[in-house]
Amino acid sequence: MSLTYTAGSLVAARGREWVVLPESAPDMLVLRPLGGSEDDIAAVFPTFEEVRPAEFAAPSPDDLGDQRAAGLLRTALRIGFRSGAGPFRSLASIAVEPRAYQLVPLLMALRQRTVRLLISDDVGIGKTVEAGLIAKELLAQGEATRLAVLCSPALAEQWQGELREKFGIDAELVLASTVSRLERNLELGQSLFDRHPFTIISTDFIKSTRHREDFVKHCPDLVIVDEAHTCVAADDPAQGGASSATNQLRYELLRKVSADADRHLLLLTATPHSGKESAFRNLLGLVRPELATLDLETPAGRAKLAEHFVARKRADVRDYLTKEDGLADDSLAERTAFPSDRWTKDEPYKLTPAYRALLDDAIAYAADRVHAAGEQGKREARIAWWSVIALLRSMVSSPAAAAQTLKTRSESATARTAHEADALGAPVAADSADNDRLEGMDVAPGAAESEDAGARLLELAERAEQLMGPAEDAKLKALTRHLKGLIADGYNPIVFCRYIPTADYLADQLDGKLGKKTRIAAVTGTLSPQQRLERIEQLGAEEADDPAVRRVLIATDCLSEGVNLQHHFDAVVHYDLAWNPTRHDQREGRVDRYGQKRDQVRVITMYGEDNGIDGKVLEVLFKKHRQIKKDLGISVSVPDETASGVTDAVVEWLLLHGRQGSQESLFEMDAHQESFDRIEREWTSAAEREKTSRSKYAQRAIHPEEVAREVAAVRAALGGAEEVREFTLEALRDLDALIRDPRDGSGDFTAQVGGTPAGLRDALAATLGNRLVEEDRAIPFRTTPAIGRGEAALVRTDPAIGAVASYVLDSALDAKALGPRPARRCGVVTTDAVSVRTTLLLVRYRFHLTLPSRTGERQVVAEDARLLAYEGLPQRARWLDDDAAAALLGACATANTHELAARNAITRALDGLPGLADHLTEYGTRLAAELDASHRRVRKANEEIVRGLKVVPQEPADVLGVYVYVPPAAPAASTVSGAEA
């Protein structure tokens, strides 16, 4: 007759111990190994396999460890946990340790039945991580079953990597280049959005009618929209006219997606407002329809918005959970290492005589074309205008871009109307702040208005080609000087260009000019998004072990948005001045963000002092932009109408007066004074509105005290990244691995494991590759979760770290195991950290959780490891608080321990364990009550979700380790080596 086992009880089967899960039935047990993950769950049939109750044996007094035994055993145990008992079900199974401030959106989400959030934290704070935390938690709780991320195609691979490496979510890319392959594998009538539960979808691809309707019909129950501001537009005449056709298509798509009131929706953008009230209202309407018409001038209206909207600047989170946030002390204070400042400098250059002559002739040609076209009609005038803009921009970019443009037909030349000419010409020639379609925008624009460039243009093109090289290209010569200065100071710069020919030209000209230890690569729109990332990684990995090697990346604006470059680069050179300062913010934001190791990022902006264009753009647009940022403390996107109004005036004046005449101040020209005054007022007004909105809608839904409470609970249950690193380093050393720790501040180290026990080598070979282990190669252990093949990440979820922890735990529990055993279940330490005999217990608790959700109740068995300590003898134990117990792990042996005294001390402690059972049970009951309160606290705004919640401790608790700390006594003649200092 087979026994009936309750959920949470321990059984022995297949040579190991298991926890019985709630899904079990009398004839089939669903089991998870002690300390194992969801991937290790197995079904066992008691009728056909031997299953017996398992009792956790007490530690043996014959198996003593040293002063580090307790800490190693506790960490090994905690690394194995994949199902924590706290309210955050996913934190034990992710490969990133979130910053405390990144938990705020998660706490906001867990208080909503259907999650609807607009996350608008500043560039570089970590919106992707915040969205990934919410997604992983909703999936872990069963609140969501499928996920779609909508983003630009250029960012799709990056999103895929972030979700896979940090959150264990393996998402399929749905792009124009992959959809044919995906659809070939579908069954008849099946949607690819049903076939693949987790997808990352290009917003450009999904806007087509066929795919849009299929997506809406089979849309997942959780949708994340990146760069959500590109899916709405200002639609009132006072703020920019009607929405663009592209934005309108995306807006209609999201309106249909958000119409399902039960669908979770996360909108991400660093620029939700930017002074455009109607666009902001449209964005809020996607979150909740009622938010679009909310009176945000009233406290009640702002309080309602605060439930769904979070927007913080770096200054808000640089120092978090401090006394300034209203906390009693700084014990949980977290200081995030954003670069403290940007070192910026505008560097002028002057054209050589030959280049000046070429530019003057190009300006004269442009003036003639605009004048002649103006007499032919509006369409011809607009075509000529955009051709001239293209010519002048490429001319001041580089001789290579100029030559290409002069020989290429203008985009706008095919237009049938003036409106169509603007639609074709503007994206290529301008630098829109709202234009997220950066693909294809770095090609050199055309200046010719027919298939065959005229003789005058061809003659200019030939002259441009002759000016290539530092002898006649003063801009290139100046760049070389600036790069040498940055490299000499230890920087790795990115050089941003406007056009592909310029980037290729610079890569060719700079090759071999910046020193033997400098590596150069170019990334442009000629590469696919995946190829761009691969080239960047190749450049970053090239001779990475040589600290003298410097890297220079030359890139177009295909990398100016979304792609994270802070791990390899720390300086930016704007080789081509953009015609909108927002584009410079985007470029600089690629390196000036969280994760940048440099405290100061350097930025150099190059501009032509005498080319008639750059100086005016810098004076009017950039200096105003910087002044607003300095005055208000925020960066305000420059309205496209403002930027284009300024640059149009610059070009008009240049064509009328030539390069020399343009050296006068534009603001001194009566003809332009009124329009510039209006631009000044509009921009200042937009900036004030942005500052007001940031202050008015600041995140107030979650108080720092609430975050502090949950952060403390998470750290107590799971530990932190530094604990994982120290554990891995100590354990591998004790297991006879050869460690090389460069102590260079990175936290990385390497290990050769050829000398470690066979069981560990086998486990590591299964995760890192047989050849790597068999040939005893150095295995890199890195602090970043983004690792290559054959490397291990120093995070609790990495399989290699899990293998080390599992071996340490298993060898500690098996006193007969051969070879080195870093952790032991018992220890006696003589230390001046205590004044009376103190005993530390490592106790494992199991809890039976009933978790209500939108889809019904879930039964879960979770584990937790706790340290309990008491002073004196077991019969008269004086129990210490949790902090005092944890502090004993850092106690160092200050004297050897007499062998007989050690045995007597540990035997007495072990014999006293039965008398401590009532306290351990009481502690477990108290811990269950705390966990119950924590679940309810996190979800306090949602009574429906907490109704029916239960947390019940499973008895008895398992005492894994017993460690006795005794105050120093007289030196002993004989000692126990395992208990020595």
Secondary structure as GFF3:
##gff-version 3
##sequence-region A 1 981
A	DSSP	beta_strand	10	13	.	.	.	ID=ss1
A	DSSP	beta_strand	16	20	.	.	.	ID=ss2
A	DSSP	beta_strand	29	33	.	.	.	ID=ss3
A	DSSP	three_ten_helix	38	40	.	.	.	ID=ss4
A	DSSP	beta_strand	42	44	.	.	.	ID=ss5
A	DSSP	beta_strand	52	53	.	.	.	ID=ss6
A	DSSP	beta_strand	64	65	.	.	.	ID=ss7
A	DSSP	alpha_helix	69	80	.	.	.	ID=ss8
A	DSSP	three_ten_helix	91	93	.	.	.	ID=ss9
A	DSSP	three_ten_helix	100	102	.	.	.	ID=ss10
A	DSSP	alpha_helix	103	110	.	.	.	ID=ss11
A	DSSP	beta_strand	116	119	.	.	.	ID=ss12
A	DSSP	alpha_helix	127	141	.	.	.	ID=ss13
A	DSSP	beta_strand	147	151	.	.	.	ID=ss14
A	DSSP	three_ten_helix	153	155	.	.	.	ID=ss15
A	DSSP	alpha_helix	156	167	.	.	.	ID=ss16
A	DSSP	beta_strand	172	174	.	.	.	ID=ss17
A	DSSP	alpha_helix	179	184	.	.	.	ID=ss18
A	DSSP	alpha_helix	192	195	.	.	.	ID=ss19
A	DSSP	beta_strand	198	202	.	.	.	ID=ss20
A	DSSP	alpha_helix	203	206	.	.	.	ID=ss21
A	DSSP	alpha_helix	209	217	.	.	.	ID=ss22
A	DSSP	beta_strand	222	225	.	.	.	ID=ss23
A	DSSP	three_ten_helix	228	231	.	.	.	ID=ss24
A	DSSP	three_ten_helix	237	239	.	.	.	ID=ss25
A	DSSP	alpha_helix	245	258	.	.	.	ID=ss26
A	DSSP	beta_strand	264	268	.	.	.	ID=ss27
A	DSSP	alpha_helix	277	287	.	.	.	ID=ss28
A	DSSP	three_ten_helix	289	293	.	.	.	ID=ss29
A	DSSP	alpha_helix	299	306	.	.	.	ID=ss30
A	DSSP	beta_strand	309	310	.	.	.	ID=ss31
A	DSSP	alpha_helix	314	317	.	.	.	ID=ss32
A	DSSP	beta_strand	319	320	.	.	.	ID=ss33
A	DSSP	three_ten_helix	323	325	.	.	.	ID=ss34
A	DSSP	beta_strand	334	335	.	.	.	ID=ss35
A	DSSP	beta_strand	341	349	.	.	.	ID=ss36
A	DSSP	alpha_helix	353	374	.	.	.	ID=ss37
A	DSSP	alpha_helix	378	397	.	.	.	ID=ss38
A	DSSP	alpha_helix	399	406	.	.	.	ID=ss39
A	DSSP	three_ten_helix	411	414	.	.	.	ID=ss40
A	DSSP	alpha_helix	418	429	.	.	.	ID=ss41
A	DSSP	alpha_helix	455	466	.	.	.	ID=ss42
A	DSSP	alpha_helix	474	488	.	.	.	ID=ss43
A	DSSP	beta_strand	493	496	.	.	.	ID=ss44
A	DSSP	alpha_helix	500	510	.	.	.	ID=ss45
A	DSSP	beta_strand	518	523	.	.	.	ID=ss46
A	DSSP	alpha_helix	529	541	.	.	.	ID=ss47
A	DSSP	beta_strand	550	555	.	.	.	ID=ss48
A	DSSP	three_ten_helix	557	559	.	.	.	ID=ss49
A	DSSP	beta_strand	571	574	.	.	.	ID=ss50
A	DSSP	alpha_helix	581	589	.	.	.	ID=ss51
A	DSSP	beta_strand	600	608	.	.	.	ID=ss52
A	DSSP	alpha_helix	614	617	.	.	.	ID=ss53
A	DSSP	pi_helix	618	622	.	.	.	ID=ss54
A	DSSP	alpha_helix	623	632	.	.	.	ID=ss55
A	DSSP	alpha_helix	640	661	.	.	.	ID=ss56
A	DSSP	three_ten_helix	666	668	.	.	.	ID=ss57
A	DSSP	alpha_helix	670	696	.	.	.	ID=ss58
A	DSSP	alpha_helix	704	718	.	.	.	ID=ss59
A	DSSP	alpha_helix	721	734	.	.	.	ID=ss60
A	DSSP	beta_strand	738	740	.	.	.	ID=ss61
A	DSSP	beta_strand	749	752	.	.	.	ID=ss62
A	DSSP	alpha_helix	758	768	.	.	.	ID=ss63
A	DSSP	alpha_helix	770	774	.	.	.	ID=ss64
A	DSSP	beta_strand	779	782	.	.	.	ID=ss65
A	DSSP	beta_strand	792	793	.	.	.	ID=ss66
A	DSSP	alpha_helix	799	813	.	.	.	ID=ss67
A	DSSP	beta_strand	826	830	.	.	.	ID=ss68
A	DSSP	beta_strand	838	851	.	.	.	ID=ss69
A	DSSP	beta_strand	858	871	.	.	.	ID=ss70
A	DSSP	three_ten_helix	874	876	.	.	.	ID=ss71
A	DSSP	beta_strand	878	879	.	.	.	ID=ss72
A	DSSP	alpha_helix	882	887	.	.	.	ID=ss73
A	DSSP	three_ten_helix	888	890	.	.	.	ID=ss74
A	DSSP	alpha_helix	899	911	.	.	.	ID=ss75
A	DSSP	three_ten_helix	914	916	.	.	.	ID=ss76
A	DSSP	alpha_helix	917	938	.	.	.	ID=ss77
A	DSSP	alpha_helix	943	946	.	.	.	ID=ss78
A	DSSP	beta_strand	950	966	.	.	.	ID=ss79
A	DSSP	three_ten_helix	977	979	.	.	.	ID=ss80
###
